[in-house]
Amino acid sequence: MDASAVVTPPYVAGPFHLHPFRALRLDPVRIGDPASARLYARPYRNVEARLATWRARGDVTEDDHEALYVHEYTDSGLTVAGVVGALDISRRTPIAAESVVLPHEGVHPEQVRELADRMARMALNPAPILLVQDFPPAARQCVARIREQPPDHEFSDRGGQHHRIWALRDVRAIAELNHSWSRTPALVADGHHRYAAYLRLQAAGPGGPTDRGLAMIVDQHTAPLHLGAIHRTLRDTSFARLRTTAHTLACRWRDAPHGEAVAALHPGTVVVTDATSWASIQLPLPPGAAAVQFLHESFIPTLSDTPPAVRYHHTVDEALKHLRPGRDTAVLLPAPTLADVWNSVVSERLLPEKATSFQPKPHPGVFIRHLRV
């Protein structure tokens, strides 16, 4: 990624505060169904009519009263739990250490502009961004008490996720949550461009509904998102060229059979293959750095005067499937640790594009927020 092509979203000043909102929700048979994406397809100005049609058919409903929502969902045996609300983004600070919402990746301004325009035309926040935090004890206890009660909604969606939802309207409980995490920063796990689009809309119309943006904050201590790797394929880059570059940068290169090479994958070691040969590369990482940073900041720029095109893959199988034998090389990366991500954030260094994969994400359509004037 060309670092000059991305920017850091503005920092949001505290306190961290989630406001109640009236949730729109798709029918469970539509949640997790790729066809539901047409709700957000162009032309955006027709979304209101589309929503009215879906309401008339019972395919989308809206809660009668505002609430915060405790949302628990299970996907492939992993259970994630957190709180959904309208995040206050109305205040700014120029200092990262004072921010209560911390992005760890840069954003492309044109993509941000497009998303902001889309949300403005739809008058919707179509899905929550995902934030992670180790909840303070009071917030953790409050959510635990709520999850012990029968849920207000429980269903399995078309994509196979099972959801349990509790609507929280007790004023004292909401105040307890917001007081508990008011000064505890949260990390943006997923939705950096949507988050930046929220901020763009807020700056264009302060004092209205865009002072807030739909967000889910997940307790990484109790029911966390899984942090995985995103692998790369380097287009038109030979295995031999990677070996030469590794020696140039004083990396430790080790040829090995497939299974042995993959077994060597480690926070400081990547694995490379051209579908015929395999090797592990031990990287000379500076303290606090992640393998993905070294790859993009040192290794790829040293490969050639013109860096290769990079493709991104969430699984090893996917990376190997898209590998063109004799033309490309795959780089299999270790998953960064949450400590790696926080180290990057507190040092105000952006991680490269697609450095992290927080999974599983909730399927779109469980929570939608209407932007009312």
C-alpha positions in Angstrom: 0.0 0.0 0.0 1.3 3.5 -0.9 1.5 5.2 2.5 0.9 8.6 0.7 -2.5 7.3 -0.4 -3.9 6.9 3.1 -4.7 9.2 6.0 -5.3 8.7 9.7 -9.0 9.3 10.7 -9.4 12.2 13.1 -9.2 11.4 16.8 -12.4 11.5 18.9 -12.2 13.0 22.3 -13.8 11.5 25.4 -15.8 10.6 27.2 -16.6 7.3 25.4 -20.4 7.3 25.2 -23.0 5.1 23.6 -26.5 6.6 23.1 -29.7 4.6 22.8 -31.3 4.4 19.4 -34.3 2.8 17.7 -33.0 -0.2 15.9 -34.1 -1.3 12.4 -33.7 -5.0 11.8 -34.1 -7.2 8.8 -36.1 -10.4 9.0 -33.8 -13.3 10.1 -34.3 -15.0 6.7 -32.7 -12.0 5.0 -29.8 -11.6 7.5 -26.8 -13.4 6.1 -28.4 -13.6 2.7 -26.2 -12.0 0.0 -29.3 -10.9 -1.9 -30.1 -8.5 1.0 -27.2 -6.4 -0.2 -29.5 -4.9 -2.8 -31.0 -2.8 0.1 -27.8 -0.8 0.0 -27.2 -0.8 -3.8 -27.5 2.2 -6.0 -29.5 4.3 -6.6 -29.3 5.3 -2.9 -32.2 7.8 -3.2 -34.6 4.9 -3.6 -33.7 3.3 -0.2 -36.6 5.0 1.6 -39.1 3.4 -0.8 -37.4 0.1 -0.6 -37.5 0.2 3.2 -41.2 1.1 3.1 -41.8 -1.9 0.8 -39.9 -4.2 3.1 -41.7 -2.9 6.1 -45.0 -3.6 4.5 -43.9 -7.1 3.8 -42.6 -7.6 7.3 -39.1 -8.0 6.1 -37.8 -5.1 8.2 -39.0 -3.9 11.6 -38.2 -1.0 13.9 -38.2 -1.0 17.6 -40.8 1.2 19.2 -38.4 2.7 21.8 -34.8 3.7 21.9 -32.3 1.3 23.6 -28.8 0.1 23.9 -28.6 -3.5 22.9 -26.5 -6.3 24.3 -25.8 -8.5 21.3 -24.4 -12.0 21.5 -23.8 -14.0 18.3 -22.3 -17.4 17.7 -20.6 -18.5 14.4 -18.8 -21.8 13.8 -18.6 -22.4 17.6 -17.2 -18.9 18.5 -19.4 -16.7 20.6 -18.9 -12.9 20.6 -20.7 -10.5 22.9 -20.9 -6.7 23.2 -23.0 -3.6 23.3 -24.5 -1.8 20.3 -25.4 1.9 20.4 -25.0 5.2 18.7 -21.4 6.3 19.4 -20.8 9.9 20.3 -18.3 11.3 17.8 -19.0 15.0 18.2 -15.7 16.0 19.9 -12.2 16.0 18.4 -8.7 16.0 19.8 -5.4 16.3 18.0 -3.7 14.0 20.5 -3.9 10.3 20.1 -3.4 9.7 23.8 -6.5 11.7 24.5 -8.7 9.8 22.1 -11.3 7.2 23.2 -11.6 5.6 19.7 -8.3 4.5 18.2 -8.0 3.4 14.5 -5.0 1.2 13.7 -5.2 1.4 9.8 -5.2 4.3 7.5 -8.1 5.1 5.2 -8.4 6.1 1.5 -10.0 9.5 1.3 -11.9 8.8 -1.9 -13.4 5.6 -0.4 -14.4 7.6 2.7 -16.1 10.2 0.6 -18.0 7.6 -1.3 -19.2 5.9 1.9 -20.2 9.2 3.5 -22.2 10.1 0.4 -23.9 6.7 0.4 -24.9 7.0 4.1 -26.2 10.5 3.6 -28.3 9.5 0.6 -29.6 6.4 2.3 -30.1 8.3 5.6 -28.8 5.2 7.3 -25.9 3.7 9.2 -26.3 0.3 7.6 -24.3 -1.7 10.1 -22.2 -1.1 13.3 -18.5 -0.7 13.1 -16.8 -3.1 15.5 -14.7 -1.8 18.4 -12.8 -3.9 21.0 -11.9 -3.2 24.6 -11.3 -5.1 27.8 -14.4 -3.9 29.6 -13.8 -2.3 32.9 -15.2 -4.5 35.8 -18.5 -2.5 36.2 -19.3 -2.7 32.5 -18.4 -6.4 32.4 -20.6 -7.2 35.4 -23.5 -5.2 34.0 -23.4 -7.0 30.6 -23.1 -10.4 32.4 -26.2 -9.7 34.5 -28.1 -8.8 31.3 -27.0 -12.0 29.5 -28.3 -14.1 32.4 -31.9 -12.9 31.5 -34.1 -14.3 28.8 -33.3 -12.4 25.5 -35.8 -10.1 23.8 -34.9 -11.6 20.5 -33.3 -15.0 19.7 -32.9 -16.4 16.2 -30.6 -18.0 13.7 -30.1 -16.1 10.5 -29.9 -17.4 6.9 -26.1 -17.4 7.1 -26.0 -19.7 10.1 -25.2 -17.2 12.9 -27.2 -17.6 16.1 -28.2 -14.3 17.7 -29.4 -13.3 21.2 -30.4 -9.7 21.7 -31.4 -7.8 24.9 -32.8 -4.3 24.7 -31.4 -2.2 27.5 -33.6 0.8 28.4 -33.0 1.2 32.1 -31.6 4.7 32.5 -29.4 3.8 35.5 -27.9 0.7 33.8 -27.1 2.8 30.7 -25.5 5.4 32.9 -23.5 2.7 34.7 -22.1 1.4 31.4 -21.2 4.8 30.1 -19.6 5.9 33.3 -17.6 2.7 33.5 -15.9 2.9 30.1 -16.0 6.7 29.7 -12.2 7.1 29.8 -11.2 3.7 28.5 -10.1 3.8 24.8 -11.5 1.3 22.3 -9.7 0.0 19.3 -11.4 0.0 15.8 -11.4 -3.7 14.9 -13.5 -3.5 11.7 -15.0 -0.6 9.7 -12.2 2.0 9.5 -13.6 3.5 6.3 -17.1 3.6 7.7 -15.8 5.2 10.9 -14.0 7.9 8.9 -17.2 8.4 6.9 -19.1 9.0 10.2 -16.6 11.7 11.1 -16.9 13.3 7.6 -20.7 13.4 7.9 -20.4 14.8 11.5 -18.0 17.6 10.4 -20.4 18.5 7.5 -23.5 18.7 9.8 -22.6 19.0 13.5 -25.4 19.2 16.0 -27.6 16.6 14.3 -28.0 12.8 14.0 -24.6 12.5 12.5 -23.0 13.5 15.8 -23.3 9.8 16.4 -22.5 6.6 14.5 -23.6 3.1 14.9 -21.1 0.9 16.7 -20.7 -2.3 18.6 -18.1 -2.5 21.4 -17.0 -6.1 22.1 -15.5 -7.2 25.4 -12.2 -8.9 24.3 -11.9 -10.4 27.8 -15.2 -12.3 28.1 -16.4 -13.1 24.6 -13.8 -11.9 22.2 -13.4 -11.6 18.5 -10.6 -13.9 17.1 -7.7 -12.0 15.6 -6.4 -13.8 12.5 -3.9 -13.2 9.7 -4.5 -11.9 6.2 -2.1 -13.5 3.8 -0.6 -12.0 0.6 0.3 -13.1 -2.9 2.9 -11.0 -4.7 2.1 -10.8 -8.4 4.8 -11.4 -10.9 7.4 -12.0 -8.2 9.7 -15.0 -8.2 10.7 -17.2 -5.3 14.3 -16.5 -6.2 13.8 -12.8 -5.9 12.4 -13.2 -2.4 15.4 -15.3 -1.4 17.8 -12.5 -2.6 15.8 -9.8 -0.8 15.8 -11.9 2.4 19.6 -12.1 2.4 19.9 -8.4 1.6 17.8 -7.6 4.7 19.7 -10.0 6.9 16.7 -12.3 7.3 17.2 -16.0 8.1 16.0 -18.0 5.0 15.4 -21.7 5.4 14.2 -24.0 2.6 11.9 -26.7 3.9 9.1 -29.1 2.7 5.6 -27.8 2.8 4.5 -29.1 6.2 7.8 -28.2 7.9 7.7 -24.7 6.5 4.1 -24.0 7.6 4.9 -25.4 11.0 7.6 -22.7 11.4 5.0 -19.9 11.1 5.6 -17.7 14.2 5.1 -14.1 15.2 8.6 -13.3 13.8 8.6 -15.8 10.9 6.7 -15.8 7.6 6.4 -18.6 5.1 6.7 -18.2 1.3 5.9 -20.5 -1.6 5.6 -20.4 -5.4 3.4 -23.6 -5.2 6.5 -25.7 -5.9 9.2 -24.6 -3.4 8.6 -23.6 0.2 10.7 -21.7 2.8 10.4 -19.9 6.1 11.9 -16.5 6.7 12.8 -15.3 10.2 12.5 -11.6 10.2 14.8 -9.2 12.1 11.9 -7.4 13.8 12.5 -4.3 15.9 11.0 -4.4 19.4 7.2 -4.1 19.3 6.9 -4.5 15.5 4.7 -7.1 13.7 5.7 -9.2 10.8 3.2 -7.5 8.5 4.8 -4.1 9.2 8.3 -5.4 8.3 6.9 -7.0 5.1 5.3 -3.8 3.8 7.7 -1.2 5.2 11.0 -3.0 4.5 10.7 -6.3 2.5 8.3 -5.4 -0.3 10.0 -2.0 -1.1 13.4 -3.7 -1.4 12.1 -6.3 -3.9 12.3 -3.9 -6.9 12.0 -0.3 -7.9 8.4 -0.9 -8.7 6.7 -2.8 -5.8 4.6 -5.7 -7.0 0.8 -5.7 -6.9 -0.4 -7.4 -3.7 -3.5 -9.5 -3.3 -5.0 -10.3 0.1 -6.4 -13.6 1.3 -8.1 -14.6 4.6 -7.0 -18.3 4.5 -4.0 -20.2 3.4 -6.1 -22.3 0.9 -7.4 -19.1 -0.7 -3.8 -17.7 -1.1 -2.7 -20.9 -2.7 -5.7 -21.1 -4.9 -5.0 -17.6 -6.4 -1.3 -18.3 -6.8 -0.2 -18.5 -10.4 2.7 -21.1 -10.5 5.9 -19.8 -11.9 4.6 -16.2 -11.8 3.6 -15.3 -8.2 4.7 -16.0 -4.7 2.5 -16.3 -1.7 3.5 -14.9 1.7 1.8 -16.6 4.6 1.7 -14.4 7.7 1.3 -15.1 11.4 -1.6 -13.5 13.1 -0.6 -10.3 14.8 -1.3 -10.2 18.5 -3.6 -7.7 20.1 -0.4 -6.3 21.8 1.1 -5.8 18.3 -1.9 -3.7 17.3 -2.0 -1.7 20.5 1.8 -1.1 20.2 1.2 0.4 16.8 -1.7 2.5 18.0 0.1 4.0 21.1 3.2 4.8 19.0 0.9 6.5 16.4 2.1 4.2 13.6 -0.5 2.8 11.2 -0.4 -0.8 10.5 -0.5 -1.7 6.7 -3.7 -2.1 4.9 -5.5 -5.4 5.8 -3.1 -6.2 8.6 -5.7 -7.7 10.8 -8.7 -9.9 10.5 -11.1 -9.8 13.5 -13.6 -12.6 13.2 -16.4 -13.5 13.2 -18.2 -10.4 12.2 -21.9 -10.2 12.7 -23.9 -10.5 9.5 -25.3 -7.1 8.3 -28.9 -6.5 8.9 -29.1 -7.3 12.6 -28.8 -3.6 13.5 -29.5 -0.6 11.2 -29.7 3.0 12.4 -31.9 5.5 10.7 -30.5 9.1 10.5 -33.4 11.2 11.5 -33.2 15.0 11.6 
